Amino acid sequence: MDFRDDRRDSAKRVVRGEVCIHAVVSGMVQGVGYRYFTVTTALKLGLTGWVRNLMNGDVELEAQGSRGDVAVLISRMKLGPKWSEVSYVVVDEIDPMPAETNFRVRGY
């Protein structure tokens, strides 16, 4: 693998205004369709990444796409699906993941 190509691809994403976030959502977010809600929302926004349940009851995700679309996802994550009760969402911006091509559910 040529790492220079990865850096160039990351630079293109930054120029296009793409960002990647890591987030942890706390509250009543497991067993209420939160992962499905996140996947469907992210796919509608054209984002890539993943979401998974954590052993402590939180939900973790990474999402990548345009800054505006990622901001929309974050605002919707704070609301969650109908049966969830989101206490808080911690979001950090991370380096883009050039290999991501879809948004999916991951295991623990």
N, C-alpha and C positions, 0 to 999 in steps of 0.2 A: 504494500500500500504506500502510495506517495503522500506523505503528510502535507506537503506543500499544496497539493490539490485541495485538501480539506480546509486549509487556512484560506485559500482563495475563495472557496465556496462559502465559508463563514463570512468573509469580507463582503461578498455579494449580498448576503442576507442582511448585513448591517446597513449597507448602502440602500437597500430596498426598504429599510425601516422594519425589518423583522426582528423579533425578540424571542427569547426563550425564558420561561419562568419555571420555578419549582415552588409548589404550594402545599401546605398542609391545612386541612379543614377539620375543625373540631366541633363537637356538639353531638346531637343525635343524627349521625350521617351514615350509619350502617344499618342495613335491613329496611331502608326506606326508598330505595331506587336511586341513591345519589350517584353511583358510578354510571348507571344507564343515562341519567339526566346529564351528567358531565360529557359522556361520549356523544350523545345526540347533539348537545349544544355545540361542542367543539367541531364536530363534523359539519354542522350547518354553517359555522363560521369559517370553515376551510383550514382549521388548525391541525397540527400534527402533535403526537406525543402519546401519553399514557396516563391511566388512573388506576389506583389499587387501594384496597383496604389495608390498614395497618392493624397489628395485633392489639394495640391499645384503644381501638375504637375510632381512631381518626381516619381520614381519607387523604392520600398523598397523590400528587399528580405533577407532571411536567407538560407544558403546552408551549407550542411554538407557532408563530405566524406574525402577521402584521401587528404593530403596536396597538392600533385601534381595535382589532378583533380580539386580541388578548385582553385588552381592558374590558371589553364587553363580557368575555368569559368570566373574568374576575368578579365583575359586578353581579353576574347571575349566580356564581358560586356562593356569594354571600347570602343570597336568598334561598337557593337550593330548591329541590322539588317540594311539592305540597306537604308531604308528611315529615320532612326533615325539620330540624331545629339547629341552625348553624350558630355556634357561639362566637367563633372567630376564624379568620383565614389569615395565615401567615404566608406572605409571598416574597420570594427573592428572585431577582433577575440572574440568570446563569448564562454561560456560553451556549450559543446555538448548537444544535445537534444535526449536522448535515445529512446523516443517514436516515432520519425520520421521514416516513412517507405517508403515514396514516395515524389515526388516533384510535387507541385500543385499551382494553382492560388487561392489566397484568396481574399475576398472582402475588402472593406475599413476598 
